[in-house]
Amino acid sequence: MTLAKLRAGYERLLEAIALVLMVSLTALVIAGAAFRYFGDALSWYDEMASIGLVWLTYYGAALAALRGAHIGVPGLVNAMPPRLRLFVTLFSEALVFLFFIMLAYFGFQVLVILQGEHMISLPSVPTQLTQSAIPVGAVLFVIAVYVSTLAMI
């Protein structure tokens, strides 16, 4: 499998995840507003909507990283000599890579600490599930940075 095919497949996977999360969050917000309008507010709506937004943010960030769509200063980088530009770009990618590896590691440590905890409004949902977006999103981000950096070299 070529790098281009791997990248395209990974991008489709991240797009599918983001689409499912967006549609789910939209449906949840509409349902929450409708129930509230008719006087029967859902007790778990606020907590689930917040968690859905966090999931969408982390998984969407991985998609943005793969596409190179994060905030940057391309004018500054492009003004550098080509060799320095390559070094600065690779160095910044390495720092991002390291940060998200640490975030994934410590995120998984937090999941261990949260073992046995449950959501307040939905006691049947473990907190580990709701907070898993942090380490899983970080791993997806690391993969995205790795694939996009390989494509750059």
N, CA and C atoms as an extended XYZ file, in Angstrom:
459
Properties=species:S:1:pos:R:3:atomname:S:1:resname:S:1:resid:I:1 pbc="F F F"
N         0.855       -1.184        0.000 N   MET     1
C         0.000        0.000        0.000 CA  MET     1
C         0.899        1.244        0.000 C   MET     1
N         0.596        2.170       -0.875 N   THR     2
C         1.407        3.380       -0.965 CA  THR     2
C         1.009        4.366        0.126 C   THR     2
N         1.899        5.322        0.364 N   LEU     3
C         1.642        6.346        1.374 CA  LEU     3
C         0.403        7.160        1.022 C   LEU     3
N         0.216        7.461       -0.247 N   ALA     4
C        -0.946        8.251       -0.677 CA  ALA     4
C        -2.253        7.500       -0.393 C   ALA     4
N        -2.257        6.189       -0.635 N   LYS     5
C        -3.463        5.391       -0.359 CA  LYS     5
C        -3.719        5.300        1.144 C   LYS     5
N        -2.650        5.129        1.909 N   LEU     6
C        -2.778        5.073        3.367 CA  LEU     6
C        -3.344        6.386        3.905 C   LEU     6
N        -2.802        7.487        3.414 N   ARG     7
C        -3.266        8.801        3.854 CA  ARG     7
C        -4.725        9.023        3.479 C   ARG     7
N        -5.097        8.651        2.260 N   ALA     8
C        -6.478        8.823        1.799 CA  ALA     8
C        -7.441        7.969        2.620 C   ALA     8
N        -7.048        6.739        2.914 N   GLY     9
C        -7.891        5.870        3.739 CA  GLY     9
C        -8.042        6.407        5.146 C   GLY     9
N        -6.944        6.893        5.702 N   TYR    10
C        -6.992        7.455        7.053 CA  TYR    10
C        -7.854        8.713        7.078 C   TYR    10
N        -7.746        9.520        6.033 N   GLU    11
C        -8.564       10.731        5.950 CA  GLU    11
C       -10.052       10.375        5.862 C   GLU    11
N       -10.385        9.357        5.086 N   ARG    12
C       -11.789        8.921        4.997 CA  ARG    12
C       -12.295        8.417        6.346 C   ARG    12
N       -11.455        7.690        7.074 N   LEU    13
C       -11.844        7.206        8.398 CA  LEU    13
C       -12.124        8.377        9.341 C   LEU    13
N       -11.210        9.342        9.377 N   LEU    14
C       -11.400       10.500       10.255 CA  LEU    14
C       -12.603       11.330        9.831 C   LEU    14
N       -12.835       11.460        8.530 N   GLU    15
C       -14.023       12.172        8.045 CA  GLU    15
C       -15.296       11.467        8.487 C   GLU    15
N       -15.303       10.135        8.399 N   ALA    16
C       -16.482        9.361        8.816 CA  ALA    16
C       -16.746        9.541       10.307 C   ALA    16
N       -15.690        9.492       11.109 N   ILE    17
C       -15.845        9.682       12.559 CA  ILE    17
C       -16.391       11.082       12.843 C   ILE    17
N       -15.807       12.092       12.197 N   ALA    18
C       -16.259       13.467       12.408 CA  ALA    18
C       -17.704       13.642       11.955 C   ALA    18
N       -18.073       13.023       10.845 N   LEU    19
C       -19.446       13.125       10.351 CA  LEU    19
C       -20.431       12.488       11.319 C   LEU    19
N       -20.109       11.305       11.805 N   VAL    20
C       -20.992       10.632       12.764 CA  VAL    20
C       -21.138       11.474       14.030 C   VAL    20
N       -20.029       12.016       14.513 N   LEU    21
C       -20.085       12.841       15.719 CA  LEU    21
C       -20.886       14.124       15.484 C   LEU    21
N       -20.719       14.749       14.327 N   MET    22
C       -21.469       15.971       14.019 CA  MET    22
C       -22.968       15.709       13.927 C   MET    22
N       -23.328       14.664       13.210 N   VAL    23
C       -24.746       14.321       13.059 CA  VAL    23
C       -25.342       13.954       14.421 C   VAL    23
N       -24.606       13.180       15.204 N   SER    24
C       -25.093       12.791       16.535 CA  SER    24
C       -25.271       14.002       17.445 C   SER    24
N       -24.285       14.893       17.429 N   LEU    25
C       -24.361       16.084       18.268 CA  LEU    25
C       -25.502       16.992       17.820 C   LEU    25
N       -25.696       17.116       16.521 N   THR    26
C       -26.798       17.924       15.997 CA  THR    26
C       -28.138       17.341       16.427 C   THR    26
N       -28.294       16.027       16.281 N   ALA    27
C       -29.536       15.369       16.692 CA  ALA    27
C       -29.770       15.531       18.196 C   ALA    27
N       -28.702       15.423       18.971 N   LEU    28
C       -28.817       15.576       20.424 CA  LEU    28
C       -29.255       16.985       20.801 C   LEU    28
N       -28.670       17.989       20.165 N   VAL    29
C       -29.036       19.380       20.470 CA  VAL    29
C       -30.488       19.650       20.069 C   VAL    29
N       -30.902       19.163       18.906 N   ILE    30
C       -32.293       19.356       18.474 CA  ILE    30
C       -33.253       18.651       19.423 C   ILE    30
N       -32.932       17.422       19.797 N   ALA    31
C       -33.786       16.687       20.735 CA  ALA    31
C       -33.832       17.388       22.088 C   ALA    31
N       -32.683       17.839       22.567 N   GLY    32
C       -32.652       18.531       23.857 CA  GLY    32
C       -33.490       19.796       23.839 C   GLY    32
N       -33.389       20.561       22.755 N   ALA    33
C       -34.188       21.789       22.637 CA  ALA    33
C       -35.673       21.468       22.540 C   ALA    33
N       -36.020       20.437       21.777 N   ALA    34
C       -37.430       20.064       21.624 CA  ALA    34
C       -38.021       19.601       22.953 C   ALA    34
N       -37.319       18.742       23.662 N   PHE    35
C       -37.816       18.267       24.952 CA  PHE    35
C       -37.963       19.419       25.935 C   PHE    35
N       -36.993       20.314       25.948 N   ARG    36
C       -37.059       21.470       26.839 CA  ARG    36
C       -38.232       22.375       26.465 C   ARG    36
N       -38.456       22.564       25.165 N   TYR    37
C       -39.557       23.412       24.695 CA  TYR    37
C       -40.907       22.855       25.141 C   TYR    37
N       -41.038       21.534       25.107 N   PHE    38
C       -42.304       20.907       25.492 CA  PHE    38
C       -42.403       20.638       26.989 C   PHE    38
N       -41.467       21.170       27.762 N   GLY    39
C       -41.557       21.119       29.217 CA  GLY    39
C       -41.073       19.836       29.857 C   GLY    39
N       -40.362       19.019       29.120 N   ASP    40
C       -39.879       17.753       29.672 CA  ASP    40
C       -38.380       17.620       29.378 C   ASP    40
N       -37.580       18.518       29.965 N   ALA    41
C       -36.142       18.567       29.682 CA  ALA    41
C       -35.460       17.251       30.035 C   ALA    41
N       -34.502       16.884       29.218 N   LEU    42
C       -33.719       15.676       29.454 CA  LEU    42
C       -32.649       15.979       30.508 C   LEU    42
N       -32.599       15.184       31.549 N   SER    43
C       -31.658       15.460       32.642 CA  SER    43
C       -30.208       15.267       32.219 C   SER    43
N       -29.960       14.474       31.225 N   TRP    44
C       -28.608       14.134       30.802 CA  TRP    44
C       -28.132       14.919       29.587 C   TRP    44
N       -28.986       15.762       29.033 N   TYR    45
C       -28.672       16.450       27.787 CA  TYR    45
C       -27.396       17.300       27.880 C   TYR    45
N       -27.299       18.159       28.868 N   ASP    46
C       -26.157       19.082       28.962 CA  ASP    46
C       -24.825       18.343       29.054 C   ASP    46
N       -24.813       17.315       29.884 N   GLU    47
C       -23.574       16.560       30.071 CA  GLU    47
C       -23.179       15.829       28.776 C   GLU    47
N       -24.137       15.220       28.119 N   MET    48
C       -23.847       14.492       26.876 CA  MET    48
C       -23.459       15.448       25.744 C   MET    48
N       -24.096       16.601       25.670 N   ALA    49
C       -23.744       17.575       24.625 CA  ALA    49
C       -22.312       18.083       24.830 C   ALA    49
N       -21.933       18.314       26.069 N   SER    50
C       -20.561       18.759       26.362 CA  SER    50
C       -19.552       17.688       25.965 C   SER    50
N       -19.848       16.454       26.302 N   ILE    51
C       -18.949       15.351       25.966 CA  ILE    51
C       -18.877       15.173       24.448 C   ILE    51
N       -20.007       15.282       23.778 N   GLY    52
C       -20.022       15.174       22.319 CA  GLY    52
C       -19.176       16.248       21.658 C   GLY    52
N       -19.224       17.446       22.200 N   LEU    53
C       -18.412       18.537       21.654 CA  LEU    53
C       -16.919       18.271       21.858 C   LEU    53
N       -16.568       17.715       23.007 N   VAL    54
C       -15.162       17.371       23.265 CA  VAL    54
C       -14.706       16.295       22.281 C   VAL    54
N       -15.527       15.271       22.094 N   TRP    55
C       -15.165       14.206       21.154 CA  TRP    55
C       -14.977       14.776       19.760 C   TRP    55
N       -15.913       15.615       19.318 N   LEU    56
C       -15.821       16.212       17.990 CA  LEU    56
C       -14.552       17.064       17.862 C   LEU    56
N       -14.205       17.778       18.910 N   THR    57
C       -13.005       18.614       18.900 CA  THR    57
C       -11.738       17.773       18.752 C   THR    57
N       -11.596       16.719       19.543 N   TYR    58
C       -10.388       15.899       19.492 CA  TYR    58
C       -10.263       15.132       18.187 C   TYR    58
N       -11.354       14.507       17.735 N   TYR    59
C       -11.289       13.739       16.496 CA  TYR    59
C       -11.183       14.667       15.288 C   TYR    59
N       -11.844       15.812       15.342 N   GLY    60
C       -11.725       16.802       14.273 CA  GLY    60
C       -10.325       17.394       14.199 C   GLY    60
N        -9.670       17.534       15.343 N   ALA    61
C        -8.294       18.049       15.362 CA  ALA    61
C        -7.346       17.096       14.631 C   ALA    61
N        -7.573       15.807       14.763 N   ALA    62
C        -6.740       14.836       14.044 CA  ALA    62
C        -6.944       14.989       12.534 C   ALA    62
N        -8.185       15.188       12.120 N   LEU    63
C        -8.461       15.398       10.699 CA  LEU    63
C        -7.804       16.688       10.203 C   LEU    63
N        -7.888       17.731       10.993 N   ALA    64
C        -7.254       19.000       10.618 CA  ALA    64
C        -5.735       18.846       10.532 C   ALA    64
N        -5.149       18.076       11.448 N   ALA    65
C        -3.695       17.851       11.418 CA  ALA    65
C        -3.297       17.111       10.149 C   ALA    65
N        -4.088       16.140        9.768 N   LEU    66
C        -3.784       15.382        8.553 CA  LEU    66
C        -3.836       16.280        7.326 C   LEU    66
N        -4.752       17.223        7.318 N   ARG    67
C        -4.913       18.128        6.183 CA  ARG    67
C        -3.990       19.348        6.266 C   ARG    67
N        -3.266       19.496        7.367 N   GLY    68
C        -2.399       20.657        7.545 CA  GLY    68
C        -3.196       21.927        7.737 C   GLY    68
N        -4.354       21.816        8.361 N   ALA    69
C        -5.289       22.940        8.474 CA  ALA    69
C        -5.218       23.652        9.823 C   ALA    69
N        -4.244       23.343       10.639 N   HIS    70
C        -4.137       24.034       11.921 CA  HIS    70
C        -3.528       25.419       11.729 C   HIS    70
N        -3.725       26.242       12.720 N   ILE    71
C        -3.213       27.607       12.665 CA  ILE    71
C        -1.686       27.570       12.583 C   ILE    71
N        -1.153       28.378       11.725 N   GLY    72
C         0.289       28.451       11.563 CA  GLY    72
C         0.679       29.835       11.071 C   GLY    72
N         1.946       30.008       10.833 N   VAL    73
C         2.457       31.272       10.325 CA  VAL    73
C         3.241       30.960        9.049 C   VAL    73
N         2.529       30.619        7.960 N   PRO    74
C         3.240       30.214        6.749 CA  PRO    74
C         4.080       31.337        6.139 C   PRO    74
N         3.677       32.586        6.313 N   GLY    75
C         4.462       33.696        5.764 CA  GLY    75
C         5.847       33.748        6.368 C   GLY    75
N         5.929       33.511        7.670 N   LEU    76
C         7.218       33.514        8.356 CA  LEU    76
C         8.069       32.339        7.897 C   LEU    76
N         7.468       31.180        7.834 N   VAL    77
C         8.211       29.983        7.425 CA  VAL    77
C         8.653       30.101        5.966 C   VAL    77
N         7.772       30.581        5.109 N   ASN    78
C         8.112       30.700        3.685 CA  ASN    78
C         9.185       31.754        3.427 C   ASN    78
N         9.355       32.691        4.341 N   ALA    79
C        10.386       33.727        4.186 CA  ALA    79
C        11.785       33.195        4.521 C   ALA    79
N        11.854       32.035        5.140 N   MET    80
C        13.146       31.458        5.528 CA  MET    80
C        13.816       30.797        4.320 C   MET    80
N        15.125       30.676        4.387 N   PRO    81
C        15.822       29.914        3.341 CA  PRO    81
C        15.322       28.458        3.342 C   PRO    81
N        15.327       27.799        2.200 N   PRO    82
C        14.754       26.450        2.101 CA  PRO    82
C        15.262       25.446        3.135 C   PRO    82
N        16.552       25.421        3.406 N   ARG    83
C        17.093       24.444        4.377 CA  ARG    83
C        16.592       24.745        5.779 C   ARG    83
N        16.566       26.030        6.149 N   LEU    84
C        16.071       26.417        7.468 CA  LEU    84
C        14.570       26.147        7.565 C   LEU    84
N        13.860       26.406        6.474 N   ARG    85
C        12.413       26.157        6.432 CA  ARG    85
C        12.118       24.693        6.723 C   ARG    85
N        12.870       23.801        6.104 N   LEU    86
C        12.678       22.369        6.329 CA  LEU    86
C        12.977       22.010        7.782 C   LEU    86
N        14.086       22.529        8.306 N   PHE    87
C        14.454       22.250        9.700 CA  PHE    87
C        13.380       22.754       10.662 C   PHE    87
N        12.934       23.996       10.500 N   VAL    88
C        11.932       24.581       11.395 CA  VAL    88
C        10.617       23.809       11.311 C   VAL    88
N        10.227       23.446       10.111 N   THR    89
C         8.987       22.696        9.937 CA  THR    89
C         9.075       21.330       10.599 C   THR    89
N        10.168       20.618       10.363 N   LEU    90
C        10.329       19.296       10.980 CA  LEU    90
C        10.456       19.397       12.495 C   LEU    90
N        11.152       20.423       12.973 N   PHE    91
C        11.286       20.623       14.420 CA  PHE    91
C         9.924       20.890       15.063 C   PHE    91
N         9.126       21.747       14.440 N   SER    92
C         7.807       22.052       15.004 CA  SER    92
C         6.904       20.816       14.971 C   SER    92
N         7.005       20.035       13.897 N   GLU    93
C         6.219       18.793       13.820 CA  GLU    93
C         6.672       17.823       14.913 C   GLU    93
N         7.970       17.773       15.182 N   ALA    94
C         8.487       16.892       16.241 CA  ALA    94
C         7.962       17.318       17.606 C   ALA    94
N         7.909       18.629       17.855 N   LEU    95
C         7.374       19.118       19.128 CA  LEU    95
C         5.894       18.763       19.278 C   LEU    95
N         5.143       18.941       18.218 N   VAL    96
C         3.715       18.590       18.244 CA  VAL    96
C         3.572       17.085       18.480 C   VAL    96
N         4.370       16.311       17.773 N   PHE    97
C         4.363       14.856       17.903 CA  PHE    97
C         4.637       14.448       19.354 C   PHE    97
N         5.671       15.030       19.943 N   LEU    98
C         6.039       14.730       21.329 CA  LEU    98
C         4.923       15.129       22.293 C   LEU    98
N         4.341       16.315       22.093 N   PHE    99
C         3.276       16.774       22.973 CA  PHE    99
C         2.101       15.800       22.960 C   PHE    99
N         1.691       15.364       21.778 N   PHE   100
C         0.532       14.487       21.708 CA  PHE   100
C         0.838       13.062       22.161 C   PHE   100
N         2.078       12.639       22.049 N   ILE   101
C         2.457       11.348       22.629 CA  ILE   101
C         2.323       11.429       24.153 C   ILE   101
N         2.785       12.535       24.721 N   MET   102
C         2.650       12.724       26.174 CA  MET   102
C         1.179       12.825       26.574 C   MET   102
N         0.385       13.542       25.788 N   LEU   103
C        -1.044       13.665       26.079 CA  LEU   103
C        -1.718       12.301       26.043 C   LEU   103
N        -1.372       11.472       25.070 N   ALA   104
C        -1.941       10.125       24.993 CA  ALA   104
C        -1.531        9.296       26.204 C   ALA   104
N        -0.253        9.351       26.547 N   TYR   105
C         0.241        8.571       27.683 CA  TYR   105
C        -0.476        8.970       28.974 C   TYR   105
N        -0.479       10.263       29.264 N   PHE   106
C        -1.103       10.711       30.509 CA  PHE   106
C        -2.623       10.601       30.446 C   PHE   106
N        -3.191       10.702       29.241 N   GLY   107
C        -4.633       10.495       29.090 CA  GLY   107
C        -5.034        9.074       29.451 C   GLY   107
N        -4.222        8.100       29.043 N   PHE   108
C        -4.500        6.712       29.413 CA  PHE   108
C        -4.308        6.503       30.919 C   PHE   108
N        -3.356        7.214       31.525 N   GLN   109
C        -3.173        7.140       32.970 CA  GLN   109
C        -4.416        7.656       33.700 C   GLN   109
N        -5.000        8.724       33.173 N   VAL   110
C        -6.221        9.284       33.769 CA  VAL   110
C        -7.362        8.279       33.666 C   VAL   110
N        -7.437        7.564       32.553 N   LEU   111
C        -8.491        6.557       32.405 CA  LEU   111
C        -8.380        5.465       33.467 C   LEU   111
N        -7.155        5.119       33.816 N   VAL   112
C        -6.949        4.127       34.883 CA  VAL   112
C        -7.468        4.684       36.211 C   VAL   112
N        -7.180        5.951       36.467 N   ILE   113
C        -7.630        6.588       37.715 CA  ILE   113
C        -9.155        6.653       37.769 C   ILE   113
N        -9.793        6.855       36.624 N   LEU   114
C       -11.251        7.004       36.574 CA  LEU   114
C       -12.004        5.679       36.613 C   LEU   114
N       -11.287        4.592       36.713 N   GLN   115
C       -11.931        3.282       36.729 CA  GLN   115
C       -12.949        3.211       37.864 C   GLN   115
N       -14.156        2.775       37.538 N   GLY   116
C       -15.226        2.653       38.526 CA  GLY   116
C       -16.097        3.892       38.647 C   GLY   116
N       -15.683        5.008       38.047 N   GLU   117
C       -16.483        6.239       38.076 CA  GLU   117
C       -17.545        6.176       36.974 C   GLU   117
N       -18.664        6.869       37.208 N   HIS   118
C       -19.739        6.913       36.222 CA  HIS   118
C       -20.254        8.336       36.088 C   HIS   118
N       -20.931        8.592       34.957 N   MET   119
C       -21.511        9.914       34.746 CA  MET   119
C       -22.558       10.192       35.816 C   MET   119
N       -22.721       11.460       36.149 N   ILE   120
C       -23.692       11.844       37.168 CA  ILE   120
C       -25.111       11.690       36.643 C   ILE   120
N       -25.366       12.188       35.442 N   SER   121
C       -26.728       12.163       34.917 CA  SER   121
C       -27.103       10.833       34.266 C   SER   121
N       -26.113       10.053       33.879 N   LEU   122
C       -26.345        8.715       33.312 CA  LEU   122
C       -25.421        7.725       34.015 C   LEU   122
N       -25.834        7.225       35.178 N   PRO   123
C       -24.954        6.358       35.975 CA  PRO   123
C       -24.528        5.067       35.280 C   PRO   123
N       -25.210        4.685       34.212 N   SER   124
C       -24.827        3.456       33.508 CA  SER   124
C       -23.664        3.679       32.544 C   SER   124
N       -23.274        4.935       32.324 N   VAL   125
C       -22.179        5.243       31.391 CA  VAL   125
C       -20.900        5.507       32.182 C   VAL   125
N       -19.869        4.691       31.967 N   PRO   126
C       -18.615        4.909       32.694 CA  PRO   126
C       -17.907        6.190       32.255 C   PRO   126
N       -17.307        6.870       33.209 N   THR   127
C       -16.563        8.089       32.918 CA  THR   127
C       -15.363        7.782       32.030 C   THR   127
N       -14.813        6.589       32.137 N   GLN   128
C       -13.701        6.207       31.270 CA  GLN   128
C       -14.100        6.327       29.800 C   GLN   128
N       -15.322        5.941       29.467 N   LEU   129
C       -15.783        6.040       28.088 CA  LEU   129
C       -15.866        7.497       27.655 C   LEU   129
N       -16.419        8.332       28.492 N   THR   130
C       -16.591        9.739       28.118 CA  THR   130
C       -15.253       10.460       27.991 C   THR   130
N       -14.289       10.095       28.818 N   GLN   131
C       -12.989       10.767       28.806 CA  GLN   131
C       -11.983       10.115       27.867 C   GLN   131
N       -12.372        9.024       27.235 N   SER   132
C       -11.454        8.326       26.327 CA  SER   132
C       -11.117        9.154       25.097 C   SER   132
N       -11.891       10.185       24.818 N   ALA   133
C       -11.616       11.026       23.649 CA  ALA   133
C       -10.238       11.671       23.735 C   ALA   133
N        -9.761       11.943       24.931 N   ILE   134
C        -8.471       12.622       25.076 CA  ILE   134
C        -7.318       11.727       24.613 C   ILE   134
N        -7.124       10.542       25.197 N   PRO   135
C        -5.993        9.737       24.720 CA  PRO   135
C        -6.205        9.166       23.315 C   PRO   135
N        -7.434        8.771       23.000 N   VAL   136
C        -7.682        8.216       21.665 CA  VAL   136
C        -7.508        9.303       20.611 C   VAL   136
N        -8.037       10.493       20.871 N   GLY   137
C        -7.858       11.610       19.952 CA  GLY   137
C        -6.396       11.976       19.795 C   GLY   137
N        -5.634       11.889       20.885 N   ALA   138
C        -4.197       12.191       20.821 CA  ALA   138
C        -3.466       11.168       19.957 C   ALA   138
N        -3.833        9.898       20.085 N   VAL   139
C        -3.211        8.858       19.250 CA  VAL   139
C        -3.558        9.093       17.780 C   VAL   139
N        -4.824        9.418       17.502 N   LEU   140
C        -5.229        9.716       16.125 CA  LEU   140
C        -4.460       10.923       15.586 C   LEU   140
N        -4.231       11.919       16.438 N   PHE   141
C        -3.481       13.110       16.056 CA  PHE   141
C        -2.032       12.743       15.740 C   PHE   141
N        -1.428       11.905       16.566 N   VAL   142
C        -0.045       11.473       16.349 CA  VAL   142
C         0.069       10.753       15.002 C   VAL   142
N        -0.879        9.873       14.722 N   ILE   143
C        -0.865        9.164       13.437 CA  ILE   143
C        -0.988       10.164       12.290 C   ILE   143
N        -1.876       11.146       12.449 N   ALA   144
C        -2.075       12.157       11.405 CA  ALA   144
C        -0.806       12.974       11.174 C   ALA   144
N        -0.154       13.382       12.244 N   VAL   145
C         1.082       14.163       12.109 CA  VAL   145
C         2.169       13.306       11.452 C   VAL   145
N         2.254       12.054       11.850 N   TYR   146
C         3.254       11.149       11.278 CA  TYR   146
C         3.024       10.972        9.767 C   TYR   146
N         1.780       10.694        9.387 N   VAL   147
C         1.469       10.477        7.975 CA  VAL   147
C         1.689       11.753        7.168 C   VAL   147
N         1.259       12.888        7.691 N   SER   148
C         1.422       14.134        6.937 CA  SER   148
C         2.895       14.548        6.864 C   SER   148
N         3.682       14.241        7.895 N   THR   149
C         5.114       14.556        7.865 CA  THR   149
C         5.834       13.658        6.865 C   THR   149
N         5.456       12.393        6.807 N   LEU   150
C         6.062       11.492        5.810 CA  LEU   150
C         5.772       11.977        4.401 C   LEU   150
N         4.570       12.475        4.192 N   ALA   151
C         4.191       12.954        2.866 CA  ALA   151
C         4.981       14.224        2.513 C   ALA   151
N         5.386       14.969        3.535 N   MET   152
C         6.104       16.227        3.328 CA  MET   152
C         7.564       15.983        2.930 C   MET   152
N         8.120       14.895        3.419 N   ILE   153
C         9.557       14.617        3.203 CA  ILE   153
C         9.805       14.091        1.803 C   ILE   153
